[in-house]
Amino acid sequence: MAKLRAIAHRVEEGLIALILGAMTLLTFIQVVMRYVFSSGLLWALEATTYMFGWLVLIGISYGVRKRAHIGIDALVQMAPGPAKRTIGLIVVAAALLYAVLMFYGGWVYLDKLHTLGVDAEDIPIQRWILNLCIPIGFALLGYRLAQMAWRIVTGRSPGFELADEAAETIKDIGADPVHPRTTLPE
């Protein structure tokens, strides 16, 4: 099971890197063609836009997995342990509700696009295929949120885990947590 999970993580990370690389390369080619050759690819902007959608919607679940999302949790951090867990579960439940609603709305949207047979403007592909990122991305988000809820329920997480930029900065500058400094080291 752990090996399958590791493979899934690598696929997710590889897909994000591939999409970001393809967007960067396509944009670079488009800029060179536009300003050096006074030409361009008609479909490049639309392709980059769809790739960006895929990147963002896959990246949302990746951010939950890596605990990279930021939030305002100063009051939650001051709460006692059981309250943190309760607040964390409420937050996860609200986020799961959002993910389910967006998944459902995305599915309905794709169904309409498929029924109508709408093609992309500049790419010879049906739009519903290009917009599969909506239900896939929110299904992945729901999965990651369910994992977070399980971590909270089983006590492996104190609550909904967010990025802690302050702690990372203190660690980066080498501050001693027992004797914190008020200035940066020289």
C-alpha positions in Angstrom: 0.0 0.0 0.0 2.8 2.4 0.9 4.6 1.6 -2.4 1.4 2.4 -4.3 1.0 5.6 -2.4 4.6 6.6 -3.2 4.0 5.9 -6.9 0.8 8.0 -6.8 2.7 10.9 -5.2 5.4 10.7 -7.9 2.8 10.7 -10.6 1.1 13.8 -9.1 4.4 15.6 -8.7 5.5 14.6 -12.2 2.3 15.8 -13.7 2.5 19.1 -12.0 6.2 19.5 -13.2 5.3 18.4 -16.7 2.4 20.9 -17.0 4.4 23.8 -15.6 7.3 22.9 -17.9 5.0 22.7 -21.0 3.4 26.0 -20.1 6.7 27.7 -19.7 8.1 26.2 -23.0 5.0 27.0 -25.0 4.9 30.6 -23.7 8.7 31.0 -24.5 8.2 29.7 -28.0 5.2 32.0 -28.5 7.1 35.1 -27.3 10.1 34.3 -29.6 7.8 33.6 -32.6 5.8 36.8 -31.9 8.7 39.2 -31.4 11.4 37.7 -33.5 9.5 36.3 -36.5 6.3 38.4 -36.3 4.3 35.1 -36.2 2.8 32.9 -33.6 0.8 29.9 -32.7 -2.9 30.6 -32.9 -3.7 27.9 -30.3 -1.0 28.7 -27.8 -2.9 31.0 -25.5 -5.9 28.7 -25.2 -3.6 25.7 -24.6 -1.7 27.6 -21.9 -5.0 28.6 -20.3 -6.2 25.0 -20.1 -2.8 23.8 -18.8 -3.0 26.5 -16.1 -6.4 25.2 -15.1 -5.0 21.7 -14.8 -2.0 22.9 -12.8 -4.1 24.9 -10.3 -6.7 22.2 -9.8 -4.1 19.4 -9.3 -2.0 21.8 -7.2 -4.8 22.4 -4.7 -4.8 18.8 -3.6 -1.0 18.7 -3.7 -0.9 21.8 -1.4 -3.1 20.0 1.1 -0.9 16.9 1.0 2.3 18.9 1.5 0.6 21.2 4.1 1.6 24.2 1.9 -1.6 26.2 2.0 -1.5 29.3 4.1 -4.2 30.5 6.5 -4.9 32.7 9.5 -4.8 30.4 12.4 -3.4 32.5 15.3 -6.5 32.0 17.4 -6.6 28.3 16.6 -2.9 27.9 17.7 -3.8 29.3 21.1 -6.6 26.9 21.6 -6.1 23.7 23.7 -5.5 20.4 21.9 -9.1 19.1 21.8 -10.4 22.4 20.6 -7.8 22.5 17.8 -8.9 19.0 16.7 -12.6 20.1 16.8 -11.9 23.2 14.8 -9.8 21.2 12.4 -12.6 18.8 11.8 -15.0 21.6 11.2 -12.6 23.2 8.7 -12.1 19.9 6.9 -15.9 19.3 6.8 -16.5 22.8 5.3 -13.7 22.2 2.7 -15.0 18.8 1.9 -18.5 20.3 1.3 -16.9 22.8 -1.0 -15.0 20.1 -2.9 -18.2 18.0 -3.3 -20.2 20.9 -4.6 -17.5 21.9 -7.0 -17.1 18.3 -8.2 -20.8 18.0 -8.8 -21.0 21.4 -10.5 -18.0 20.4 -12.7 -19.6 17.1 -13.6 -22.8 18.8 -14.6 -20.8 21.4 -16.6 -18.9 18.6 -18.4 -22.1 16.7 -19.1 -23.6 19.8 -20.8 -20.5 20.4 -22.8 -20.4 16.8 -23.9 -24.1 16.8 -24.8 -23.8 19.9 -26.8 -20.5 18.8 -28.5 -18.8 22.1 -27.9 -15.2 22.3 -29.3 -12.5 24.5 -28.0 -12.0 27.7 -29.9 -8.5 27.1 -31.3 -7.7 23.5 -30.4 -9.4 20.7 -32.3 -10.5 18.9 -29.1 -13.9 18.9 -27.4 -14.1 21.2 -24.5 -15.4 18.6 -22.0 -12.1 16.7 -22.4 -10.0 19.8 -21.7 -12.2 20.6 -18.7 -11.9 17.2 -17.1 -9.5 19.0 -14.6 -12.5 20.3 -12.7 -14.0 17.0 -11.4 -10.6 15.3 -11.3 -9.0 18.2 -9.3 -11.9 18.4 -6.8 -12.0 14.6 -6.4 -8.3 14.7 -5.6 -9.0 17.6 -3.1 -11.7 15.6 -1.5 -9.4 12.6 -1.2 -6.7 14.7 0.4 -9.2 16.3 2.8 -10.5 12.9 3.8 -6.9 11.9 4.6 -6.5 15.0 6.7 -9.7 14.3 8.6 -8.5 10.8 9.3 -5.2 12.1 10.6 -7.1 14.4 12.9 -9.5 11.7 14.1 -6.7 9.2 14.8 -4.7 11.8 16.7 -1.8 11.9 14.2 -2.5 15.6 13.5 -3.4 18.3 16.1 -5.8 19.9 13.6 -6.0 21.2 10.1 -2.3 21.6 9.2 -1.3 24.8 7.3 2.0 26.2 6.3 3.8 27.9 9.2 5.9 30.6 7.5 7.1 32.1 10.8 8.4 28.7 12.1 10.1 28.0 8.8 11.8 31.5 8.9 13.0 31.0 12.4 14.4 27.6 11.4 16.0 29.1 8.3 17.8 31.8 10.2 19.0 29.3 12.8 17.3 30.8 15.8 17.4 28.9 19.0 13.8 28.1 20.1 14.8 28.2 23.7 16.4 31.6 23.5 14.7 33.4 20.5 16.5 36.3 19.0 14.8 39.5 18.0 17.3 40.3 15.2 18.7 38.4 12.4 22.1 36.8 12.9 25.1 38.6 11.4 
